[in-house]
Amino acid sequence: MNQPAMTQSRYAQLNEQQLNEQQFGLKIRNKLNSGNASLDASIADRLFLARQQALSHHTASVAELSLAGLGRHVFSMGSDHWRPIAAAAALLAFLVCGDYITSIQRAAELEEVDSALLADDLPINAYLDRGFDTWLNSSGQR
């Protein structure tokens, strides 16, 4: 079974479950309301006061901004075939940023070498001479 069909069936099951819960709640409400007509006034008053007292102790939930589950909601809104594409895009962005940082570091190193060559008393051709390396190594061992 392909993934979009699985997702659609999962949503269909959730919608059916919600519909069943709503129907169940309506049946209970109708049953309780039908019993209200046969109650004594004193019992109805006590029930009303108990309900008011329970509601006064109930704290209303307040919707707050929460970023902890944001990724789950973003991925659940789309279909499952976007997840590998998003992962590949993140990997590509990581690689491009890494390459950019590496090129900046390499340019800084080359700039440092160029500055040292230009500030030195020796001409650049001296560094290009093959015998110069040999002379440096032999003079460093003395």
N, C-alpha and C positions, 0 to 999 in steps of 0.2 A: 504494500500500500504506500502510495507516495505521501510526502509530508504535508502538502496543502490539504489533502483530503483528511488526513488525521487531525489537523488543526480545526477544520470545519466540523468534523464529527465531535471533537472535544467541546467546541463552542455550542453545538447543538445540544449536547448532553447537559452543559451548564445551564443553558436557557430552559431546557425541559425541567431541570431540577428546580430552578427559580420559580417557574410557572407552577410546579407542584406545591412548593412551599407557600406561594401566594394563595392558591386554591385552598390549601389546608388551613391557612390563617383565616381566610374568609369563612370557611365552614365553622371554625371555632367561634369566631365573632358572632355569626348568625345564631349559633346554638346558645351562647351566653346572653345575647340580646333577647332571644325568645323567652329565656328564663327570667329576665328582669321584670316582666309584666306581672308575674305571680309572687314577687317578693313583697314583704311588709315594708312599710315606709321606714320603720326604725332600722331594719336590716339594710335597706338601700342607703340610708343616711350614714350608717357605720361604714359601709363599703366605700361610699364616696369620700368620707374623711380618711379612711385608710389609704385610698388611692392618692389623695392630695398629700398626705404625709409621706408616702413613698416617693412621689414625684418631687417633693421638696428636698429629699435627701439625694436624689439622683443628680449627678453632675453631668452636664452636657459635654459631649466630646467636641473639641474644637479642632478644625482642620489646620494643620501646621505644615510648613514647607519642610520636606524631608528629602535629602538627596541620596540617602543610603540605598534605597531601592529603585532609584531612577533608571539605572541600566537595565534592570529586569523588566520594567514597564516599557522601555524603548524597544527592547527586543521582542516583547510579547505583542506589541502593536503590529509589527511586520510579520511576514511569514518566515519560516525557518531557513529559506535559501539565502537570506541576506546576511546571516551570521558569518559564513566563510568569506564573503565579500568584505565585510567590515573588518574581519581579522586580517585579511590580505592587505587592505588599505592601511591599517595601523602598522603592519610590518613594513610596508613600502615607505610610509612616512618616517619610521624609525631609521631605515637604511639611508634614505635621502638626507636626513638630518646628520647622521653619523658621517656620511661622505662629505658633507659641507663643512663640518667641524674639522675633519681630518685635512681637508684642502686648505683651510684657514691656518692650521698649525704648520703645514708644510710650507706655505707661503711665508710665514713668519720666520721659519728656519732659513729659508733661502735669502730672505731679506737680511738676516743677521750675517750670513756668510758673505753676501755682496758688500755689506757695509764694512766688514773686516778687511776684505780684499782692497776696497777703495781707500781705506784709511791707512793701509800698510805702506811702508817705505819701498818695498820691493815692487817692481812692475808685475803686471799680471802674467806676462810671458815667462817670468821666472818660475811660476807655479806650473806652467804647462811643459816645461823642459823636463825630459825623463831623467836626466842626470841630477836634477835638483833634489828629487826624493832620495836618491842614493847619497848625495852630499849631506842632506839633513839627517838621515839615519846614521851616517858615519860620524858626523859632528856631535850628535847627541850621545854617542857611546864614549867619547873621549873624556 
